[in-house]
Amino acid sequence: MFDQILANLDSIQDGMVQMYKDQYEWGWFGDKATANATLRGYVRSNALTAAGYKEITGEDYVEETNS
């Protein structure tokens, strides 16, 4: 049962990454800096994984630190 739940969650995450990737490529998030900032916010809120961020932007996710 739990294996199926995890598989479903993976499937949902894959769909979200593809949707965000399409929107990123279409420019829906704005310029690159704005788009990347938006996607980093999604990672911080757990709506996107760091791996998903890299897949979309081609860049490693680096957590911002507040000084």
N, C-alpha and C positions, 0 to 999 in steps of 0.2 A: 504494500500500500504506500509506504513512504517513498519507495523508489519511483512510483508513478507520480507522486506529488513533486518530487525533485525534478523529474523529467518534464513535467508541466511547467514548472518555474523556469527551467532552462529554455524551454520553447518560448515562453513569454518574453524572457530577456533577449533571446535572439530576434524576435519580432520587433522589440523596442529598439534594439541597436540598428536594425535595418531601417526602421522608420526615421530615427534620428539621423542616420547617415544620409538618407534621401533628402531630408529637410536641410541638412548641412550643405550638401552639394547644390541644392536649389537656391541657397542663400537666404533661406527663411529666418535664420538666426541673426542675420546682419553680416557685418564684415567679419573677417577671420578672428580678430581679437575679441569681439563681442560674442561671436559664436562659441569660441573656446571657453570664454568665461561662463557662458550659459551652461555648457556641457560639464564644466568643472563643478558647477553648482548642482547639477544632476548627480554627479558622483558623490558629492558630499551628502546629498539627501538620500542616497542609496537607490535612486531611480535608474542609475547606470553604473556599470562596473568600471574599474580602471582599465580593464582589458577592452571593454566596449569603447571607452574614450579613445584608446590608442587605435582601435580598428576604424573609428570614424575620422579622427583627425590626423592619424599617422604619427602622432607625438605621444611620448610617455606622459602619463598623468603624474604630476608633481603636486603634492598637497601644499597649499599656500600656508605660510606661517604668519601669524600676526606679531609684529615687533612691538 
